[in-house]
């Protein structure tokens, strides 16, 4: 597995969110999923309201800004697995931005693969 470095973390932090969002959208739409579903997954993870997400989609901010203002969902730790060669649960806390970005990509992967929304939005087992 590749290792997360400060350089990779900073590179993600400087990327404009609006430049990547259309790729997320086209990816899930190819599999019959909707923008509303994509936004729902992102809002679940970040705790944002739709108007805040819309501002980022319109180009107002980097991934660093995006995750800095987010209130990451308390069950985000349940998002596990490998994305782009990185095992999410082993990414160190010092690279929380990178880890949160990979978590979001994992959720988007699951959406694109047709996983049910109830499974994507993790809940603690009771």
Buried (B, 14 or more C-beta within 10 A) or exposed (E): EEEBEEEBBEEBBEBBBBEBBEEBBEBBBEEEBEEEBBBBBBBBBBBBEEEBBEBBBEEBBBBBBBBEEBEBBEEBEBBEEBBEEBEBEEBEEEBBBBBBBBBBBBBBBBBBEEEEEEEBBBEEEE
